[in-house]
Amino acid sequence: MAEKILIVDDDATMANLLFTVLEFEGFQPLKALSGEEAIRLVMEEAPDLVLLDIMMPEMDGFEVLASLRNDPRTERIPVIMLTARTEDRDMFEGWRRGADEYVTKPFDPHRLVEVIREVLARSYQERLEERARRVESLLELLGRMEQGRSEV
């Protein structure tokens, strides 16, 4: 049976593009155009993975992610942040809050599908360990950047 992928993006054009790509690749895509709708669909549909934009009105992607990670019914669902926010601090925040991957827009649809398949293939424990490694790595990078600024 095809894996259910929930697309969460307030941009209907982007959500439709992702829906078409994922459907073509053999997934069962679902769409939510708001954070509130995303949480409702997660509860109703139990997707295998969530593709989550950050910049949305009312409830942003970080809030949706926190809600998913703080609920025992949804804490294990893999989440890939798919966003135009490219700053290291945004990536750090995504991984700190529990994202499994962070993909920036614009993106290569073929690479995104590869990332989805890679995340789906990882166990929950592997995803937790990878997330911890990335947070640690970004903390080191941010620390070096801050140190470099203070030396100037």
Sequence and secondary structure as in RCSB ss.txt:
>XXXX:A:sequence
MAEKILIVDDDATMANLLFTVLEFEGFQPLKALSGEEAIRLVMEEAPDLVLLDIMMPEMDGFEVLASLRNDPRTE
RIPVIMLTARTEDRDMFEGWRRGADEYVTKPFDPHRLVEVIREVLARSYQERLEERARRVESLLELLGRMEQGRS
EV
>XXXX:A:secstr
   EEEEE S HHHHHHHHHHHHHTT EEEEESSHHHHHHHHHHH  SEEEE S  SSS HHHHHHHHHTSTTTT
TS EEEEES   HHHHHHHHHHT SEEEESS  HHHHHHHHHHHHHS HHHHHHHHHHHHHHHHHHHHHHHHHHH
T 
